[in-house]
Amino acid sequence: MSLSTLIGTVAGCIGLYSFVPQVVKCCRTGDVAAISLRMFVVRTFGLFLWTIYGYALGSLPVLVFSALGLMLSSVILVLKVRGSRLQPAGESCRQDGLEQKASGTADPVAG
């Protein structure tokens, strides 16, 4: 195994390891309200392109870890889209505002 392949494998493992807890939490709780749909659409598309690039380049670490990241990102994206369909538009914003006022925190003052 070459040094560049070893570095790519370690980098892929670290990148994937940092992402797994988010996926596990979303799958267990189903809570995806704090996740940006736009960001995960862009992230998933980027990982799709990295997977194609890894295949075209013939780089096993880029291909494998991009494909695994694509799968994990897709899981969160699917959960987010399902959650958006189940929750009426703007409901989370209203609930957050009500919870904030109920907890006694003041609204920020502009000026």
MDTraj code that builds the backbone (N, CA, C; nanometers):
import mdtraj as md
import numpy as np

residues = "MET SER LEU SER THR LEU ILE GLY THR VAL ALA GLY CYS ILE GLY LEU TYR SER PHE VAL PRO GLN VAL VAL LYS CYS CYS ARG THR GLY ASP VAL ALA ALA ILE SER LEU ARG MET PHE VAL VAL ARG THR PHE GLY LEU PHE LEU TRP THR ILE TYR GLY TYR ALA LEU GLY SER LEU PRO VAL LEU VAL PHE SER ALA LEU GLY LEU MET LEU SER SER VAL ILE LEU VAL LEU LYS VAL ARG GLY SER ARG LEU GLN PRO ALA GLY GLU SER CYS ARG GLN ASP GLY LEU GLU GLN LYS ALA SER GLY THR ALA ASP PRO VAL ALA GLY".split()
xyz = np.array([
    [0.0853, -0.1179, 0.0000],
    [0.0000, 0.0000, 0.0000],
    [0.0899, 0.1242, 0.0000],
    [0.0610, 0.2144, -0.0931],
    [0.1419, 0.3359, -0.1033],
    [0.1041, 0.4342, 0.0069],
    [0.1925, 0.5309, 0.0300],
    [0.1695, 0.6319, 0.1327],
    [0.0451, 0.7145, 0.1015],
    [0.0251, 0.7499, -0.0257],
    [-0.0922, 0.8303, -0.0617],
    [-0.2221, 0.7521, -0.0390],
    [-0.2218, 0.6234, -0.0658],
    [-0.3398, 0.5398, -0.0405],
    [-0.3656, 0.5280, 0.1086],
    [-0.2603, 0.5135, 0.1861],
    [-0.2737, 0.5050, 0.3314],
    [-0.3309, 0.6357, 0.3883],
    [-0.2783, 0.7481, 0.3430],
    [-0.3270, 0.8783, 0.3893],
    [-0.4740, 0.8966, 0.3481],
    [-0.5088, 0.8590, 0.2259],
    [-0.6472, 0.8687, 0.1796],
    [-0.7409, 0.7806, 0.2602],
    [-0.6956, 0.6629, 0.2964],
    [-0.7766, 0.5710, 0.3764],
    [-0.7985, 0.6260, 0.5168],
    [-0.6931, 0.6773, 0.5785],
    [-0.7053, 0.7355, 0.7128],
    [-0.7961, 0.8584, 0.7088],
    [-0.7778, 0.9439, 0.6091],
    [-0.8616, 1.0639, 0.5960],
    [-1.0075, 1.0250, 0.5757],
    [-1.0339, 0.9246, 0.4938],
    [-1.1698, 0.8775, 0.4713],
    [-1.2328, 0.8222, 0.5977],
    [-1.1567, 0.7463, 0.6740],
    [-1.2076, 0.6907, 0.8003],
    [-1.2426, 0.8023, 0.8987],
    [-1.1564, 0.8996, 0.9102],
    [-1.1815, 1.0117, 1.0027],
    [-1.3036, 1.0917, 0.9578],
    [-1.3125, 1.1205, 0.8290],
    [-1.4265, 1.1947, 0.7773],
    [-1.5580, 1.1202, 0.7983],
    [-1.5576, 0.9910, 0.7743],
    [-1.6774, 0.9105, 0.7937],
    [-1.7124, 0.8980, 0.9409],
    [-1.6103, 0.8794, 1.0236],
    [-1.6317, 0.8655, 1.1684],
    [-1.6947, 0.9922, 1.2270],
    [-1.6578, 1.1067, 1.1749],
    [-1.7141, 1.2320, 1.2272],
    [-1.8597, 1.2506, 1.1857],
    [-1.9025, 1.1826, 1.0813],
    [-2.0368, 1.1993, 1.0287],
    [-2.1362, 1.0969, 1.0842],
    [-2.0873, 0.9818, 1.1262],
    [-2.1734, 0.8723, 1.1722],
    [-2.2616, 0.9111, 1.2912],
    [-2.2124, 0.9801, 1.3943],
    [-2.3009, 1.0132, 1.5068],
    [-2.4236, 1.0944, 1.4662],
    [-2.4101, 1.1834, 1.3685],
    [-2.5244, 1.2617, 1.3215],
    [-2.6283, 1.1713, 1.2568],
    [-2.5822, 1.0768, 1.1769],
    [-2.6736, 0.9841, 1.1100],
    [-2.7445, 0.8959, 1.2128],
    [-2.6701, 0.8461, 1.3096],
    [-2.7282, 0.7611, 1.4138],
    [-2.8336, 0.8386, 1.4923],
    [-2.8023, 0.9619, 1.5297],
    [-2.8975, 1.0432, 1.6061],
    [-3.0246, 1.0691, 1.5255],
    [-3.0095, 1.1036, 1.3997],
    [-3.1261, 1.1306, 1.3150],
    [-3.2114, 1.0048, 1.2970],
    [-3.1473, 0.8907, 1.2814],
    [-3.2219, 0.7658, 1.2641],
    [-3.2935, 0.7262, 1.3928],
    [-3.2290, 0.7410, 1.5065],
    [-3.2897, 0.7023, 1.6345],
    [-3.4027, 0.7947, 1.6754],
    [-3.3801, 0.9246, 1.6662],
    [-3.4788, 1.0200, 1.7162],
    [-3.5754, 1.0678, 1.6087],
    [-3.5329, 1.0647, 1.4838],
    [-3.6144, 1.1181, 1.3762],
    [-3.6163, 1.2707, 1.3746],
    [-3.5400, 1.3331, 1.4630],
    [-3.5373, 1.4794, 1.4727],
    [-3.4379, 1.5364, 1.3725],
    [-3.4905, 1.5972, 1.2687],
    [-3.4070, 1.6583, 1.1655],
    [-3.4407, 1.8060, 1.1475],
    [-3.5117, 1.8629, 1.2440],
    [-3.5564, 2.0019, 1.2334],
    [-3.4395, 2.0993, 1.2229],
    [-3.3294, 2.0699, 1.2894],
    [-3.2159, 2.1624, 1.2911],
    [-3.1236, 2.1442, 1.1716],
    [-3.1555, 2.0512, 1.0847],
    [-3.0689, 2.0231, 0.9703],
    [-3.1165, 2.1021, 0.8488],
    [-3.0234, 2.1635, 0.7800],
    [-3.0542, 2.2435, 0.6619],
    [-3.0743, 2.1522, 0.5410],
    [-3.1928, 2.1582, 0.4823],
    [-3.2218, 2.0782, 0.3634],
    [-3.1298, 2.1186, 0.2482],
    [-3.1136, 2.2474, 0.2281],
    [-3.0292, 2.2967, 0.1189],
    [-2.8854, 2.2465, 0.1341],
    [-2.8335, 2.2517, 0.2545],
    [-2.6961, 2.2079, 0.2775],
    [-2.6805, 2.0586, 0.2471],
    [-2.7784, 1.9772, 0.2874],
    [-2.7653, 1.8339, 0.2630],
    [-2.7893, 1.7979, 0.1170],
    [-2.8691, 1.8750, 0.0452],
    [-2.8832, 1.8519, -0.0990],
    [-2.7491, 1.8784, -0.1671],
    [-2.6872, 1.9902, -0.1331],
    [-2.5569, 2.0249, -0.1918],
    [-2.4505, 1.9232, -0.1503],
    [-2.4495, 1.8851, -0.0237],
    [-2.3509, 1.7874, 0.0255],
    [-2.3663, 1.6534, -0.0456],
    [-2.4906, 1.6081, -0.0599],
    [-2.5156, 1.4801, -0.1255],
    [-2.4732, 1.4850, -0.2717],
    [-2.5041, 1.5940, -0.3396],
    [-2.4624, 1.6079, -0.4790],
    [-2.3102, 1.6122, -0.4906],
    [-2.2456, 1.6840, -0.3989],
    [-2.0993, 1.6893, -0.3987],
    [-2.0373, 1.5517, -0.3772],
    [-2.0931, 1.4748, -0.2855],
    [-2.0422, 1.3394, -0.2617],
    [-2.0670, 1.2487, -0.3822],
    [-2.1779, 1.2710, -0.4501],
    [-2.2040, 1.1967, -0.5738],
    [-2.0951, 1.2254, -0.6772],
    [-2.0604, 1.3529, -0.6919],
    [-1.9549, 1.3905, -0.7865],
    [-1.8190, 1.3355, -0.7438],
    [-1.7886, 1.3383, -0.6124],
    [-1.6628, 1.2816, -0.5631],
    [-1.6569, 1.1313, -0.5913],
    [-1.7704, 1.0632, -0.5810],
    [-1.7745, 0.9200, -0.6098],
    [-1.7426, 0.8939, -0.7562],
    [-1.8011, 0.9722, -0.8448],
    [-1.7716, 0.9596, -0.9879],
    [-1.6241, 0.9900, -1.0139],
    [-1.5732, 1.0943, -0.9488],
    [-1.4324, 1.1324, -0.9650],
    [-1.3398, 1.0196, -0.9176],
    [-1.3713, 0.9617, -0.8023],
    [-1.2896, 0.8508, -0.7509],
    [-1.2888, 0.7318, -0.8448],
    [-1.4038, 0.7039, -0.9059],
    [-1.4125, 0.5950, -1.0031],
    [-1.3289, 0.6272, -1.1274],
    [-1.3460, 0.7513, -1.1791],
    [-1.2735, 0.7912, -1.2996],
    [-1.1231, 0.7925, -1.2772],
    [-1.0835, 0.8321, -1.1565],
    [-0.9416, 0.8399, -1.1228],
    [-0.8831, 0.7018, -1.0916],
    [-0.9690, 0.6111, -1.0516],
    [-0.9224, 0.4788, -1.0110],
    [-0.8652, 0.4802, -0.8705],
    [-0.9070, 0.5779, -0.7903],
    [-0.8579, 0.5901, -0.6527],
    [-0.9568, 0.5211, -0.5591],
    [-0.9159, 0.4080, -0.5060],
    [-1.0033, 0.3299, -0.4192],
    [-1.0459, 0.4068, -0.2939],
    [-0.9544, 0.4767, -0.2237],
    [-0.9995, 0.5510, -0.1054],
    [-1.1034, 0.6587, -0.1381],
    [-1.0825, 0.7343, -0.2454],
    [-1.1775, 0.8392, -0.2829],
    [-1.3113, 0.7756, -0.3204],
    [-1.3074, 0.6689, -0.3971],
    [-1.4292, 0.6023, -0.4406],
    [-1.5064, 0.5437, -0.3229],
    [-1.4400, 0.4676, -0.2389],
    [-1.5070, 0.3979, -0.1288],
    [-1.5636, 0.4960, -0.0270],
    [-1.4819, 0.5897, 0.0187],
    [-1.5280, 0.6796, 0.1242],
    [-1.6275, 0.7837, 0.0732],
    [-1.6176, 0.8209, -0.0523],
    [-1.7185, 0.9099, -0.1097],
    [-1.8512, 0.8364, -0.1230],
    [-1.8468, 0.7114, -0.1660],
    [-1.9699, 0.6330, -0.1794],
    [-2.0343, 0.6083, -0.0425],
    [-1.9531, 0.5778, 0.0578],
    [-2.0076, 0.5582, 0.1925],
    [-2.0657, 0.6886, 0.2474],
    [-1.9955, 0.7983, 0.2262],
    [-2.0464, 0.9286, 0.2682],
    [-2.1743, 0.9640, 0.1946],
    [-2.1809, 0.9286, 0.0660],
    [-2.3014, 0.9523, -0.0131],
    [-2.4199, 0.8756, 0.0452],
    [-2.3973, 0.7525, 0.0860],
    [-2.5054, 0.6744, 0.1459],
    [-2.5522, 0.7364, 0.2773],
    [-2.4587, 0.7752, 0.3632],
    [-2.4955, 0.8345, 0.4913],
    [-2.5672, 0.9686, 0.4724],
    [-2.5158, 1.0489, 0.3824],
    [-2.5775, 1.1778, 0.3553],
    [-2.7171, 1.1597, 0.2951],
    [-2.7329, 1.0598, 0.2119],
    [-2.8633, 1.0313, 0.1524],
    [-2.9656, 0.9897, 0.2570],
    [-2.9212, 0.9151, 0.3578],
    [-3.0116, 0.8752, 0.4658],
    [-3.0657, 0.9990, 0.5359],
    [-2.9776, 1.0910, 0.5715],
    [-3.0218, 1.2132, 0.6391],
    [-3.1105, 1.2962, 0.5463],
    [-3.0760, 1.3026, 0.4188],
    [-3.1562, 1.3783, 0.3234],
    [-3.2977, 1.3203, 0.3130],
    [-3.3091, 1.1886, 0.3065],
    [-3.4406, 1.1244, 0.2999],
    [-3.5193, 1.1524, 0.4276],
    [-3.4540, 1.1404, 0.5433],
    [-3.5218, 1.1693, 0.6699],
    [-3.5676, 1.3146, 0.6757],
    [-3.4851, 1.4044, 0.6263],
    [-3.5201, 1.5470, 0.6269],
    [-3.6400, 1.5739, 0.5360],
    [-3.6408, 1.5162, 0.4171],
    [-3.7516, 1.5379, 0.3240],
    [-3.8802, 1.4783, 0.3814],
    [-3.8727, 1.3592, 0.4383],
    [-3.9908, 1.2991, 0.5017],
    [-4.0401, 1.3849, 0.6172],
    [-3.9472, 1.4348, 0.6987],
    [-3.9841, 1.5196, 0.8113],
    [-4.0467, 1.6501, 0.7667],
    [-4.0005, 1.7042, 0.6553],
    [-4.0563, 1.8293, 0.6029],
    [-4.1988, 1.8091, 0.5539],
    [-4.2269, 1.6927, 0.5011],
    [-4.3613, 1.6643, 0.4514],
    [-4.4602, 1.6444, 0.5654],
    [-4.4119, 1.5894, 0.6765],
    [-4.4993, 1.5620, 0.7896],
    [-4.5304, 1.6864, 0.8707],
    [-4.4407, 1.7847, 0.8663],
    [-4.4553, 1.9049, 0.9478],
    [-4.5008, 2.0206, 0.8606],
    [-4.6115, 2.0874, 0.8979],
    [-4.6558, 2.2024, 0.8190],
    [-4.5482, 2.3102, 0.8131],
    [-4.5441, 2.3831, 0.7038],
    [-4.4427, 2.4868, 0.6836],
    [-4.4493, 2.5897, 0.7949],
    [-4.3338, 2.6247, 0.8484],
    [-4.3234, 2.7279, 0.9502],
    [-4.3566, 2.6838, 1.0903],
    [-4.4000, 2.5584, 1.1097],
    [-4.4391, 2.5152, 1.2435],
    [-4.3220, 2.5130, 1.3405],
    [-4.2056, 2.4667, 1.2952],
    [-4.0918, 2.4599, 1.3860],
    [-4.0482, 2.5990, 1.4298],
    [-4.0585, 2.6971, 1.3420],
    [-4.0204, 2.8337, 1.3779],
    [-4.1152, 2.8883, 1.4840],
    [-4.2451, 2.8638, 1.4672],
    [-4.3420, 2.9121, 1.5657],
    [-4.3201, 2.8433, 1.6993],
    [-4.2965, 2.7120, 1.6971],
    [-4.2751, 2.6398, 1.8221],
    [-4.1494, 2.6872, 1.8919],
    [-4.0429, 2.7108, 1.8167],
    [-3.9188, 2.7584, 1.8770],
    [-3.9406, 2.8929, 1.9437],
    [-4.0149, 2.9811, 1.8787],
    [-4.0422, 3.1129, 1.9350],
    [-4.1255, 3.1033, 2.0608],
    [-4.2254, 3.0139, 2.0609],
    [-4.3089, 2.9966, 2.1790],
    [-4.2297, 2.9382, 2.2950],
    [-4.1439, 2.8398, 2.2646],
    [-4.0610, 2.7793, 2.3692],
    [-3.9644, 2.8818, 2.4267],
    [-3.9109, 2.9686, 2.3412],
    [-3.8158, 3.0685, 2.3864],
    [-3.8846, 3.1690, 2.4794],
    [-4.0055, 3.2132, 2.4436],
    [-4.0771, 3.3082, 2.5278],
    [-4.1223, 3.2424, 2.6573],
    [-4.1606, 3.1153, 2.6499],
    [-4.2043, 3.0439, 2.7698],
    [-4.0883, 3.0226, 2.8663],
    [-3.9675, 3.0126, 2.8131],
    [-3.8531, 2.9895, 2.9012],
    [-3.8040, 3.1182, 2.9659],
    [-3.8616, 3.2315, 2.9259],
    [-3.8271, 3.3581, 2.9909],
    [-3.7124, 3.4325, 2.9262],
    [-3.6642, 3.3855, 2.8104],
    [-3.5555, 3.4576, 2.7446],
    [-3.6138, 3.5731, 2.6653],
    [-3.5435, 3.6812, 2.6628],
    [-3.5914, 3.8018, 2.5947],
    [-3.5520, 3.7987, 2.4490],
    [-3.6317, 3.8657, 2.3683],
    [-3.5986, 3.8806, 2.2265],
    [-3.4823, 3.9789, 2.2157],
    [-3.3940, 3.9596, 2.1155],
    [-3.2825, 4.0523, 2.0988],
    [-3.3325, 4.1912, 2.0617],
    [-3.2627, 4.2915, 2.1084],
    [-3.2996, 4.4300, 2.0830],
    [-3.2130, 4.4808, 1.9681],
    [-3.2795, 4.5348, 1.8675],
    [-3.2055, 4.5892, 1.7526],
    [-3.1673, 4.7329, 1.7832],
    [-3.0527, 4.7704, 1.7395],
    [-3.0210, 4.9107, 1.7596],
    [-2.8794, 4.9317, 1.7589],
])
top = md.Topology()
chain = top.add_chain()
for i, resn in enumerate(residues, 1):
    res = top.add_residue(resn, chain, resSeq=i)
    for name in ("N", "CA", "C"):
        top.add_atom(name, md.element.get_by_symbol(name[0]), res)
traj = md.Trajectory(xyz[None], top)
